[in-house]
Amino acid sequence: MKNLFLFFCVILFFASCKQVTPPPDTAKKEKDSVNIALVKSMFKAMEDENLEAVKGFYSDSVSIVGPNFNEWIGKEQMVKDMVSMFETSDSIKVKIFAIMAETVEEGDLAGDWVFQWSDVSWYEVKAQKKIIIMYHSAEKIQDGKIVVEGNYWNQWDMYKQLGAELKWPDKKK
């Protein structure tokens, strides 16, 4: 009887123990939230055609690639491209439909990243057309600045909307 009583006491002791769960990493969640907010704010500044604000989100030594593979540009060229877009386009809108933050722990890509997927639209003044593209970008954030950005959109889809046609050469017989 004594053994049975001890057995029930041990069972009761273990049953009443609270399961230990690791505390949430609040620092990482906070950093991720700040980085996501930074990227969203950068796109908002682009919508507002605020070049100075857009420039402020990027480090002076930023490296940007895309949409063409291995075509890297720096901040100076990015600013020139942005000025050109602002001069030829109106009503820029970035509708982000998915955004996430991720930390890469090791390797060449180690660091804090934000990935976003969006529909980007604008009115192309010269063509007098609204253009809509699906856009994806990945931004590496360091010390509150974008230090690397990779982006992709289907350029052919954009050119088709602008009226471009693809003409294949005639086959030789």
C-alpha positions, -999 to +999 in steps of 0.1 A: +000+000+000+029+023+008+044+017-026+011+023-043+007+056-024+043+067-034+036+057-070+005+079-072+024+108-055+051+106-082+025+104-110+007+134-095+040+153-091+049+148-128+013+155-140+013+188-122+046+200-136+043+228-161+057+221-195+089+241-202+088+260-234+116+282-245+108+319-243+101+336-276+130+354-291+115+389-286+147+406-298+147+388-331+109+395-335+116+432-328+145+433-353+124+416-380+096+441-374+120+470-377+135+456-409+101+449-425+090+484-416+121+498-432+114+480-465+078+490-465+088+527-458+113+526-487+085+515-511+062+542-497+089+568-504+091+554-540+053+557-544+056+593-532+085+599-557+106+611-528+141+605-542+159+618-511+139+595-488+145+565-511+183+572-511+183+574-473+172+538-470+203+525-488+239+524-477+264+543-498+281+511-507+249+492-516+251+465-543+219+459-564+213+431-588+184+424-611+163+418-629+191+406-652+213+379-638+248+392-626+241+428-636+252+446-605+248+484-599+256+507-571+238+536-554+247+562-581+232+541-609+202+533-588+195+570-583+199+577-620+174+548-628+150+561-602+151+597-616+144+583-650+114+564-637+101+594-619+104+615-650+086+590-673+060+576-649+031+587-627+010+571-600+035+545-589+019+520-566+035+490-547+009+466-534+029+441-512+010+409-509+037+389-490+066+400-469+089+382-444+121+386-426+147+359-423+182+356-408+208+336-426+232+323-400+263+315-420+279+316-454+283+344-480+247+355-476+248+356-437+228+385-423+193+398-419+171+398-450+136+409-459+118+392-488+088+408-504+064+399-533+042+426-548+022+440-577+038+472-589+018+495-612+025+529-627+012+551-655+037+552-684+033+588-696+049+584-731+029+552-739-002+565-721-008+531-705-010+517-670+016+490-665+014+463-639+041+439-631+047+412-604+078+422-585+100+403-560+129+417-541+153+406-513+169+432-492+198+426-468+196+450-439+226+460-418+227+489-393+193+502-405+203+504-442+198+482-472+233+469-481+224+443-508+193+441-529+182+416-555+151+421-575+132+404-603+103+411-626+094+397-659+108+423-683+091+407-713+057+411-697+064+448-692+076+453-727+045+435-741+023+459-721+042+488-737+034+474-771+066+455-780+063+425-803+086+395-805+093+386-841+111+354-847+133+352-878+120+331-907+133+296-907+157+287-934+146+259-956 
